[in-house]
Amino acid sequence: MPEFDVVVAGAGAAGMTAALTAARSGLRTVVLEKAPVFGGSAARSGAGIWVPNNDVVLAAGVPDTFAKADTYLAAVVGPEVPAARRRAFLTAGPRAIAFLQRWSPLRFRWMEGYPDYYPELAGGMPGGRSIEPEALDANVLGDELAHLNPAYIPTPAGTVVYDVDYRWLALIARHPRGVAVASEMVLRYLQLAARGQNPITMGQALAGGLRAGLLAAGVPVLLNTPLADLHVEGGRVAGVVALVDGTETLFRARRGVLIGSGGFEHNERMRKQFQAEPIGTEWTVGASSNTGDGIEAGERAGAGLALMDDSWWGPMIPLPEGPYFCLSERTLPGTVFVNASGRRFVNEAAPYSDVVHVMYQGDHFPAWMITDQDYRNRYLFKETAPLLPYPQAWYDSGAVVKDWTIAGLAAKIGVPAAALRATIERSNAQARAGRDTDFHRGDSAYDAYFADPTNTPNPCLAPIWLPPFYAFRIVPGDLGTKGGLTTDARARVLRPDGSVVPGLWAAGNASAAVMGRSYAGAGSTLGPAMTFGFVAGEDLAS
Ligand SMILES: Cc1cc2nc3c(=O)[nH]c(=O)nc-3n(C[C@H](O)[C@H](O)[C@H](O)COP(=O)(O)OP(=O)(O)OC[C@H]3O[C@@H](n4cnc5c(N)ncnc54)[C@H](O)[C@@H]3O)c2cc1C
């Protein structure tokens, strides 16, 4: 029977960080991974990481402090999240980043200019305090590279693309920096390739770097080995029952078990049980193996659950190739969201979680994003360059609808034509005046990040006037779920009465988020997942 000090379930952001921390503290550690690949959603992600006041941003000259971050986070998450957990995150976060830069090949860079999501709140940073991985040489992974979960949207071959490049790429036909950034992406690649490197970035770099850290620390990551249940002995979690070639096998854990098995985004039954219609499993972009197994196992062992009705929401376009998390496309000027009544209902440029919260609160289903040919001529849309037609498959699937008149478009999407016309006329007048007095799009520095600085008088607002007109179907999707096992400031799993489940720790989307129902800035899921993985690893060793 395999026996370790620490057994970790899930080789994603939380699990691999926890395993590395435990191993570097001298504990014999194993990671059990359900999928035939490692990295989970983390490998698919943009890998923005929100960990305030870390060495990387301080070295870049960002004027961050613990006090500023504490004030800001308290205002963003509200009273639902205990102050002790919030502060544990802010205290341990910078240490976690320093630890990873010491014990893995990961190096991080400031996401310069990417604002906090509520930058006007006290302690908020309009210039941003998020970080992302530097390009990683995938050669450090050796044969393990073949087992890295692929990216959600792979970057073009022969380029090195960072998160912060997307804003400029969208503006390639509008702003000289768009062309400059595109050339830089190729140049970076050529420089690294000339040194014999195979550069990867964003989530691929994050998951690859964590895995490389585990390789160096001698921690086995067993693929195709799902946690089936927790093993409890004398009231204490003492191991994991996992399936090895389909056979139940007990992995004993002398110190304890860390659940890092992600959310339940792909579990239809749990979606229906805990969340509201119309959500199901088809609009998430999270890793397909995230089906809430660890949350259910923890609950069977006595754990409490919280935030199960919430998610890391984002408005998606249900494209035939899969749900598309539209970010700059929704925020660039020349779009409005309308509901079935043909009326606007939200600031289209608001943080993605907020947009979907508003959709749910007002029952704004179905919803559509209305745009025109002027918008098509100006901006990149997913991979479709400005001026080019949208792919025919998008029309065939019903994800996008086109017509030469607003009335014709209204008829095709089933909204009242007079109302849609009135909506467009009103938002056009506001765009020309440069002020959205209805939903305040453009009032926050956040709204302007994925906007068009060359557009006047307001970079966030443009009229919709040039036929043909387009309507994109908008559905409430997510990056994954954010509800799960309740934990304390040491990442120990708690029962509903607040007592500790002995031997059990949890981090990442298997645990209820320290962000509560909010999203503080780019990286608000990965920052806490990695930090509480680190906290758990240290606590297991203490
Ligand atoms: C396209 C995309 C972009 C994103 N961009 C960002 C971003 O820029 N910044 C940010 O903060 N967040 C981002 N996210 C969200 C972020 O990736 C996740 O919230 C984060 O990875 C959660 O970390 P985790 O460790 O909890 O789960 P994951 O990273 O998903 O890892 C969970 C792992 O557990 C495994 N597992 C599941 N069940 C079992 C089982 N029974 N036994 C063993 N293993 C199991 C899974 O296979 C998976 O490998 C993005 C997500 C996506 C999909």
The ligand as a Gaussian input file, in Angstrom:
#p B3LYP/6-31G(d) Opt

LIG

0 1
 C       -9.603000      29.937000     -20.434000
 C       -9.364000      30.253000     -18.996000
 C       -8.704000      31.436000     -18.660000
 C       -8.485000      31.764000     -17.308000
 N       -7.728000      32.856000     -17.007000
 C       -7.456000      33.124000     -15.708000
 C       -6.571000      34.169000     -15.350000
 O       -5.948000      34.819000     -16.196000
 N       -6.391000      34.413000     -14.027000
 C       -7.012000      33.681000     -13.064000
 O       -6.834000      33.965000     -11.879000
 N       -7.807000      32.648000     -13.374000
 C       -8.021000      32.336000     -14.673000
 N       -8.790000      31.258000     -14.977000
 C       -9.347000      30.433000     -13.898000
 C       -8.265000      29.527000     -13.289000
 O       -7.584000      28.836000     -14.299000
 C       -8.870000      28.528000     -12.306000
 O       -9.757000      29.184000     -11.435000
 C       -7.744000      27.859000     -11.501000
 O       -6.956000      27.084000     -12.380000
 C       -8.282000      27.005000     -10.377000
 O       -7.204000      26.324000      -9.797000
 P       -7.414000      24.881000      -9.152000
 O       -6.077000      24.378000      -8.785000
 O       -8.463000      24.959000      -8.133000
 O       -8.048000      24.023000     -10.341000
 P       -7.402000      23.520000     -11.687000
 O       -6.259000      24.359000     -12.099000
 O       -8.519000      23.353000     -12.653000
 O       -6.833000      22.083000     -11.301000
 C       -7.677000      21.060000     -10.809000
 C       -7.083000      19.733000     -11.160000
 O       -7.737000      18.714000     -10.404000
 C       -7.942000      17.594000     -11.237000
 N       -9.007000      16.746000     -10.695000
 C      -10.347000      16.887000     -10.805000
 N      -10.985000      15.874000     -10.176000
 C      -10.020000      15.076000      -9.648000
 C      -10.035000      13.866000      -8.904000
 N      -11.180000      13.235000      -8.587000
 N       -8.843000      13.314000      -8.534000
 C       -7.660000      13.898000      -8.874000
 N       -7.599000      15.041000      -9.600000
 C       -8.759000      15.636000      -9.974000
 C       -8.268000      18.216000     -12.564000
 O       -8.121000      17.282000     -13.611000
 C       -7.269000      19.363000     -12.626000
 O       -6.052000      18.952000     -13.177000
 C       -8.984000      30.907000     -16.305000
 C       -9.635000      29.723000     -16.637000
 C       -9.805000      29.385000     -17.960000
 C      -10.459000      28.075000     -18.283000

